[in-house]
Amino acid sequence: MQTGILEKKPHATDKRKEVYALTEKGLDLIPILLELANWSAQHDPQTGAPQVWIAMVNEDKEKMIRRIRETVQRGGSIFVGPDSVVSTLGVENE
């Protein structure tokens, strides 16, 4: 929060909880994190990353970065949940 990567807000329906979200500065880290994750998936098969996912990232990295950014801004995740990037691409975990 002091570095401006995350912002903390009250939960929309339960004021006892707090929600953390990436700021624009935090969202700008997505390309770096994607490179690290992709490198790891290519060099360590135990990461569990679907091979289809790896191929899609390598095929059009800029498109994937945009999808990830938009999904995270909506409150979704990359790999888990109905609003994840993986679910919107129809990619199943292998």
C-alpha positions as a LaTeX table, in Angstrom:
\begin{tabular}{lrrr}
\hline
Residue & $x$ (\AA) & $y$ (\AA) & $z$ (\AA) \\
\hline
Met1 & 0.00 & 0.00 & 0.00 \\
Gln2 & 2.84 & 2.38 & 0.76 \\
Thr3 & 4.37 & 1.49 & $-2.59$ \\
Gly4 & 1.07 & 2.07 & $-4.39$ \\
Ile5 & 0.69 & $-1.47$ & $-5.74$ \\
Leu6 & $-2.39$ & $-2.40$ & $-3.69$ \\
Glu7 & $-5.32$ & $-0.44$ & $-2.39$ \\
Lys8 & $-7.49$ & $-1.45$ & 0.55 \\
Lys9 & $-11.21$ & $-0.81$ & 0.51 \\
Pro10 & $-14.11$ & $-1.84$ & 2.74 \\
His11 & $-16.02$ & $-4.91$ & 1.54 \\
Ala12 & $-19.18$ & $-3.92$ & $-0.36$ \\
Thr13 & $-21.60$ & $-5.89$ & 1.81 \\
Asp14 & $-19.67$ & $-6.73$ & 5.00 \\
Lys15 & $-18.04$ & $-3.64$ & 6.49 \\
Arg16 & $-16.08$ & $-5.85$ & 8.92 \\
Lys17 & $-14.03$ & $-7.11$ & 5.98 \\
Glu18 & $-11.55$ & $-5.37$ & 3.74 \\
Val19 & $-10.83$ & $-6.03$ & 0.08 \\
Tyr20 & $-7.45$ & $-5.57$ & $-1.56$ \\
Ala21 & $-7.17$ & $-4.66$ & $-5.23$ \\
Leu22 & $-4.31$ & $-3.87$ & $-7.57$ \\
Thr23 & $-3.81$ & $-0.23$ & $-8.47$ \\
Glu24 & $-2.83$ & 0.82 & $-11.99$ \\
Lys25 & 0.78 & 0.58 & $-10.81$ \\
Gly26 & 0.11 & $-2.96$ & $-9.58$ \\
Leu27 & $-1.63$ & $-3.93$ & $-12.83$ \\
Asp28 & 1.48 & $-2.78$ & $-14.69$ \\
Leu29 & 3.34 & $-5.69$ & $-13.04$ \\
Ile30 & 1.23 & $-8.26$ & $-14.92$ \\
Pro31 & 3.64 & $-8.61$ & $-17.89$ \\
Ile32 & 6.55 & $-9.28$ & $-15.53$ \\
Leu33 & 4.58 & $-11.78$ & $-13.46$ \\
Leu34 & 3.34 & $-13.50$ & $-16.62$ \\
Glu35 & 6.92 & $-13.89$ & $-17.86$ \\
Leu36 & 7.98 & $-15.42$ & $-14.55$ \\
Ala37 & 4.98 & $-17.76$ & $-14.43$ \\
Asn38 & 5.43 & $-18.83$ & $-18.03$ \\
Trp39 & 9.14 & $-19.48$ & $-17.53$ \\
Ser40 & 8.34 & $-21.58$ & $-14.48$ \\
Ala41 & 5.64 & $-23.55$ & $-16.29$ \\
Gln42 & 8.00 & $-24.32$ & $-19.17$ \\
His43 & 10.84 & $-25.45$ & $-16.91$ \\
Asp44 & 8.95 & $-27.20$ & $-14.12$ \\
Pro45 & 6.10 & $-29.47$ & $-15.20$ \\
Gln46 & 4.95 & $-29.76$ & $-11.58$ \\
Thr47 & 3.52 & $-26.24$ & $-11.68$ \\
Gly48 & 0.31 & $-27.75$ & $-13.06$ \\
Ala49 & $-0.08$ & $-25.06$ & $-15.71$ \\
Pro50 & $-2.08$ & $-26.42$ & $-18.66$ \\
Gln51 & 0.06 & $-26.89$ & $-21.77$ \\
Val52 & $-2.67$ & $-25.15$ & $-23.76$ \\
Trp53 & $-2.26$ & $-22.11$ & $-21.50$ \\
Ile54 & 1.50 & $-22.03$ & $-22.09$ \\
Ala55 & 0.97 & $-22.26$ & $-25.85$ \\
Met56 & $-1.61$ & $-19.45$ & $-25.80$ \\
Val57 & 0.70 & $-17.18$ & $-23.81$ \\
Asn58 & 3.56 & $-17.84$ & $-26.22$ \\
Glu59 & 1.32 & $-17.34$ & $-29.26$ \\
Asp60 & $-0.02$ & $-13.88$ & $-28.33$ \\
Lys61 & 1.43 & $-12.55$ & $-25.10$ \\
Glu62 & 0.00 & $-9.03$ & $-25.50$ \\
Lys63 & $-3.52$ & $-10.38$ & $-25.92$ \\
Met64 & $-3.13$ & $-12.53$ & $-22.80$ \\
Ile65 & $-1.80$ & $-9.58$ & $-20.81$ \\
Arg66 & $-4.89$ & $-7.56$ & $-21.80$ \\
Arg67 & $-7.22$ & $-10.44$ & $-20.85$ \\
Ile68 & $-5.51$ & $-10.89$ & $-17.50$ \\
Arg69 & $-5.61$ & $-7.17$ & $-16.76$ \\
Glu70 & $-9.31$ & $-6.89$ & $-17.63$ \\
Thr71 & $-10.20$ & $-9.99$ & $-15.62$ \\
Val72 & $-8.28$ & $-8.83$ & $-12.55$ \\
Gln73 & $-9.87$ & $-5.38$ & $-12.78$ \\
Arg74 & $-13.30$ & $-7.06$ & $-12.69$ \\
Gly75 & $-12.28$ & $-8.97$ & $-9.57$ \\
Gly76 & $-11.58$ & $-12.29$ & $-11.30$ \\
Ser77 & $-8.48$ & $-14.46$ & $-11.09$ \\
Ile78 & $-6.21$ & $-16.09$ & $-13.62$ \\
Phe79 & $-6.66$ & $-19.80$ & $-12.96$ \\
Val80 & $-9.52$ & $-20.39$ & $-10.51$ \\
Gly81 & $-13.21$ & $-19.57$ & $-10.52$ \\
Pro82 & $-16.03$ & $-18.92$ & $-12.95$ \\
Asp83 & $-14.64$ & $-15.49$ & $-13.90$ \\
Ser84 & $-11.04$ & $-16.64$ & $-14.32$ \\
Val85 & $-9.03$ & $-16.09$ & $-17.48$ \\
Val86 & $-8.70$ & $-19.85$ & $-17.87$ \\
Ser87 & $-12.47$ & $-20.40$ & $-17.69$ \\
Thr88 & $-13.19$ & $-17.69$ & $-20.26$ \\
Leu89 & $-10.71$ & $-19.32$ & $-22.65$ \\
Gly90 & $-12.18$ & $-22.77$ & $-22.19$ \\
Val91 & $-8.86$ & $-24.12$ & $-20.92$ \\
Glu92 & $-9.04$ & $-26.95$ & $-18.42$ \\
Asn93 & $-6.33$ & $-27.69$ & $-15.87$ \\
Glu94 & $-4.64$ & $-30.91$ & $-16.91$ \\
\hline
\end{tabular}
